[in-house]
Amino acid sequence: MAILHGSWICKPRMSYFCLWGETWQVLSTEIPTTAVAPHPSAMDAKAVQDLARQRKLRLPSDLELDHSDTFALPSRGQRQPSRRRQSRDPDAFPVMSGDEEEIMDLASLTLQWWSVPTLRLTPTQSLAFLHAVPLGSWQARRTYLGDGLRFWAQIYRWSLALVARGKFLPSIDSEHSGWYPLLNSATDQQRLQHFTATLPSSCRAYPPQEVIWDNPKKTDDWIEAQTLVLNALSLLVDAQVRRELGTLPPLPPLHRDSLSLAWLQSLNQAAPSEMLPSDHQQRLGTLLSTWQLPVQDYLVTPQTQKFGGSRFRLCFILEAPTSGELAWGQLEWKLHFTLRSATEPEQRISAVEIWQNPVDEMTVGDQVVEHPQETLLKDLGLAAQIYQPLRESLDDPKPTRCLLDPIAAYEFLRARVQQLQNSGFDVILPPGLAPGAGEKRLGLHIQAKVKTKRGMRLSLQTPLTCDLELALGEQTLSAEEFEGLLAQQSPLVSINNEWLALQPADVRAAQAVLAPDTKDELTLTVEDALRLATGDMTLVAKLPVISFVPSGKLKDFIDTLTSRQSLKEIPPPDGIQGTLRPYQIRGFSWLAFLEQWSLGACLADDMGLGKTLQLITFLLHLKEVEQVTAPTLVVCPTSVLSNWEREIRKFAPTLKAWIHHGEKRKKGRPFATHAQKQDVVLTSYALVYRDTKTLDLVEWEGIVLDEAQNIKNVQSKQAQAVRQLKAGFRIALTGTPVENRLTELWSILDFLNPGFLGDRQFFQRRFAIPIEKYGDQDSVQALRSLVQPFILRRLKTDKSIIHDLPEKQEMTVYCRLSREQGELYQKLVDEALLKIEEAKGIQRHGLILSLLTHLKQVCNHPAHYAKAPKLETEHRSGKLRRLEAMLEEVIAEGDHALLFTQFTEWGKLLKPYLEQQLDTEVLFLHGGTKREQRQTMIDRFQTDEDGPKLFLLSLKAGGTGLNLTRANHVFHIDRWWNPAVENQATDRAFRIGQQRNVQVHKFVCTGTLEERINDIIESKKQLAEQTVDAGEQWLTEMDTDQLRHLLTLDVNTVMENEAEN
């Protein structure tokens, strides 16, 4: 897969954003002699442009495509003098993109110069592009976005926030006018420090003066990280303000001779331009410098090299009265004045010391304070404009502090501290009074347990019995102690040497909690307890919850749900036919635990880890412990109905299962009567909507959604229908990582536990928009803590799983024919058998082989049999529908797969169809593939980290002689009916060098010759190579009656014409 990179280039008299890309490519056979070699994996500018537009990243239509830039990139090997290589390996090449976790030896690699084709965007052009770069995701990385591109998208978001908050000023530098950011708030200064520290090193690795030097090193004199960040930030802010001004009415007329006219006009232009004669520019610059003097140190221009320097700024320290002073009735709070280093916060000097040492320079630590007295007075003058009481201090010729009564101190804390900090001043407060996490507030200490009645089923809505106590930190407050606080008659009170700001709303809430009737009115539920335990809920009765202590069943429930470490494993039921692996026992035990509390569960294990078996074991467990009073409804795609029926028959033959499907299916009361006699009723998503009234006649024990991503569109009829059905428990099975798709996550969780994540609009506001649009990590953590208890996802690569798995898992995937396939299949059988019955010898032999080929083509897709030029839809083929769904999981899990077919023409139909439907590249190797292309495909699949994940091969061309150990899935789409041949093909992946477990999926259409021949082979597996070693030849020896029995379609297995989406 291609990766887009972005770099901000800051050079004398020119700054721009450059975009380039890299993708896996075949290396050239000759290394150029130039000092800077072309990056061997770089995309040309047109390909970069096409990829950006494909990803909906907005680019101007008139960009020049002939630019290139030079970067020093981590590389392997050393370039040698030009020569033609004897081997396929290069002398030196840059590593494909990745971070320290992905490239283990990144720190030891050397830097080498490489030239890449680039698209150059002006600051104005880059706005729309960077705005479209997605930031938020549950995923740590988006594979097509390089680290640098994501970093500059974050800088763009910061510039947007500055403009929205009005943190910019008009100014003028040596050449141009501009709108420049004002970083005078503590928040923005912290952001600058963060971005300076996290700038990817590759963003600095370019020659600032167009001078290339030999052997670049990481320690060379690259552009400073802060300089680069400030340059980009200033130009992005300027471009955004100019863009917004372009939407406003024109300036009112000014006097022609006005000194500011040309300046104002230039500020209103789309881009910076030279606007004044030098003498006018100098006069205007002097005026602006005087105007900007109070904030000049915080103003960032494109020429700013370093922010703040060693500057000291005003810092206020609020001191509370001592216990002795309080005892004497001295209630004043002292606001001390100091100067504090902007870069070394621990270095500061008090106003007292400043006035005691009337010098032009003072040394503090390793820094020098220039004109300390003037700096102190200037900053105090600015701060006095924000906080009125400071003006009285300025009446003192040597101000050192400001005295505040408790009311004024409270007002300072609640209303002025943040204003001062946002204007560039530091404020240090006593412990417990600083706003934020460390602030002391009146709160609640809650002890809770489940309030149950005999025979009552536990659920999220089960009420709790609670004991509420007022608390301050870890200390609880009695009613008398609380009244003692109020008796101090001050908004700032001290208790046990800790200070607390009594907020009026907290006081009223505390008084309400202490009221006699509150305990009867306040009702908390199990859901509230879970939210308190996960941190989603922080207020009860309008007071912050300082501690929440569950006990009894409630404690066991929360501990198990949030950590799963204390989950009690249940022995598999006696009736289960087969051995469960340890992780599968944990999985079905987890399902049973959640069912006890009537909680919905999402089992989202990787493909091949046995979700179906775990669910069947859970259902059998409920039956054996006699917890079942009604049937369970399993809803799945039509294409896997037969799979479910077979799996239940295989693993739990004592479970009575019935498929509700087909034209002659029961409806109304007859359906309800028959369903009540079953343990499991199987149906499809489409029929849930069509037969809603019929299904609603049954009070289901539970509802299970297989491939639950089918309800990701909450507006679809099938998603709405499954929500209406009544059931004791709800379970969703999915192999795709639902946490990567927030709308899908909400839809599934809302089905499982309605209302737990709020309605869709609330979820969008609270989680989806902050995460997907702004990359808000606090929202990511909050959402993860909420959904984690209800989603169990184990990966094949988990250390706790991998040793439980066999090296190779073989599984048969049963698919139903569509109505069109069924009719075509039976027509071919009927017509051919009439001819076969009359034919003899070689003619009969040929007719049978031709029929077998045609039937296999029909099982693949009617378009395959009809030799259509392309595939239109998967709904015409049950096999293709199932294949597409499974490949979606493979790609979502980051796995690689080999897809074998014996038909080259079927592969030619599949390749473009899968590429379009799955939005991924598919390699296709067949008998007509040239030798060079063949090796390139193998190399890309085996070695390209971001290369194609799907490799389609014809069985004859790719079944032997290849080493494709990158794949951990093998799909046999159509069958050769020779185990030896299929095993040879499987061994392209399952051979020496394979590091992972391999899953082999063999597709079979139910009710057809594919199913019957598969059964014959499976029943004689040990003798299979002896009995069917000639492929299909043995079938030609059957008489007509045997052929009719083998080939005739079982019409009960055919799907209805239904759209699942």
Number of C-alpha atoms within 10 A of each C-alpha: 15 20 24 24 22 25 24 22 22 23 16 8 8 8 19 20 22 21 25 26 26 24 20 21 15 14 14 13 14 13 20 16 12 9 13 16 17 17 19 21 19 23 23 18 23 16 15 24 24 13 18 21 13 10 12 12 17 19 20 12 7 6 15 13 15 12 13 17 18 20 21 24 25 22 20 18 13 12 17 12 10 11 11 11 13 9 8 10 11 19 15 15 21 20 14 18 20 15 12 9 8 10 13 10 9 16 10 10 15 18 19 23 25 22 17 25 24 28 25 26 20 16 22 20 18 22 22 15 19 22 17 15 21 19 21 20 22 19 10 7 14 15 15 19 20 21 24 20 24 20 19 23 21 20 20 24 18 18 24 19 14 19 20 11 9 12 21 22 15 17 20 20 13 11 14 17 26 30 27 26 25 24 25 21 19 18 12 18 19 12 14 20 13 11 19 17 12 11 18 17 14 17 23 22 23 23 21 15 9 10 7 16 10 8 11 18 16 16 6 9 12 16 18 12 19 19 18 23 21 24 21 25 27 24 24 28 28 29 26 20 22 21 17 12 15 13 8 9 7 10 10 5 7 10 8 9 8 9 14 16 17 19 23 16 13 20 24 22 15 17 17 18 14 14 18 19 9 12 9 15 23 15 11 17 17 13 12 15 14 10 11 16 13 13 17 15 17 19 23 25 22 21 15 15 18 15 20 20 11 16 18 26 23 26 28 22 17 23 16 21 17 13 13 9 12 13 10 8 10 13 18 20 20 18 23 20 22 23 26 23 24 22 16 14 12 10 15 19 21 19 23 15 12 19 16 9 13 12 13 11 13 17 10 14 11 8 15 15 22 16 14 23 19 11 17 24 17 16 18 23 17 18 20 17 11 16 17 10 16 20 17 11 18 17 9 10 9 16 19 19 21 19 18 19 14 19 14 15 23 20 14 19 18 15 12 15 21 17 15 23 16 18 19 25 24 23 20 15 16 14 12 17 21 17 13 8 7 10 15 19 20 23 27 27 21 18 16 22 20 21 16 13 8 5 6 9 12 18 16 16 13 17 20 21 15 19 13 19 18 24 22 17 18 10 12 16 18 13 14 9 13 19 12 13 17 14 10 11 10 16 18 18 18 16 12 6 9 14 18 21 22 18 15 10 11 18 15 12 18 22 15 15 21 16 11 9 10 14 15 7 8 13 12 17 20 23 16 20 24 21 16 18 20 20 14 15 14 16 13 18 15 16 20 17 21 19 17 15 16 21 14 10 12 19 16 13 20 19 17 18 19 18 11 15 9 12 16 12 15 16 12 19 17 11 15 21 15 11 10 18 16 13 18 21 18 19 26 25 22 24 25 22 20 21 21 13 17 21 21 26 27 25 26 23 21 21 19 19 22 16 21 18 22 24 22 21 29 24 24 25 23 16 16 13 9 9 11 17 13 19 23 27 27 22 24 23 21 28 27 23 23 19 18 21 17 15 14 23 15 14 19 22 15 15 18 15 24 17 17 21 19 16 9 8 10 16 16 13 13 11 16 17 14 13 25 17 14 16 21 26 22 20 21 24 26 22 21 23 17 13 14 15 14 16 25 18 17 21 17 24 19 23 25 24 25 23 19 27 20 21 24 19 16 19 10 14 17 22 24 16 21 21 17 12 19 17 20 17 22 26 26 24 23 22 27 24 17 23 19 13 16 21 18 20 17 26 23 29 23 19 24 24 18 15 12 16 19 13 13 16 9 11 16 17 11 16 19 25 16 19 23 18 17 15 18 17 14 12 16 18 13 15 22 15 17 19 19 16 20 22 20 17 17 19 17 19 12 9 10 12 16 15 13 15 17 11 14 15 14 13 13 14 22 24 29 29 30 27 20 18 24 23 14 16 24 18 13 16 19 13 11 15 19 11 14 19 12 10 14 12 8 10 12 17 17 15 18 23 15 12 19 20 15 19 24 21 21 22 32 25 26 22 20 23 18 11 12 13 11 15 19 11 13 17 18 21 26 26 26 22 20 20 21 16 15 18 21 16 17 21 18 15 16 9 15 22 26 26 26 29 23 20 19 21 16 22 21 18 19 19 19 15 19 20 14 12 12 14 11 16 17 21 21 22 23 21 13 9 13 11 9 8 11 17 15 14 19 18 16 18 24 18 11 16 16 18 22 20 25 26 22 22 23 21 25 16 18 25 20 15 11 14 18 24 23 22 25 21 27 25 23 22 21 23 21 16 20 18 18 15 19 17 14 16 27 26 21 22 26 27 13 10 11 18 13 19 20 25 24 24 22 19 25 25 25 24 23 25 23 22 19 17 17 18 12 13 19 13 11 14 13 10 12 17 17 11 14 19 16 12 16 16 12 11 18 18 13 13 11 15 11 11 18 15 11 18 24 17 21 13 16 13 22 26 24 17 13 15 10 17 14
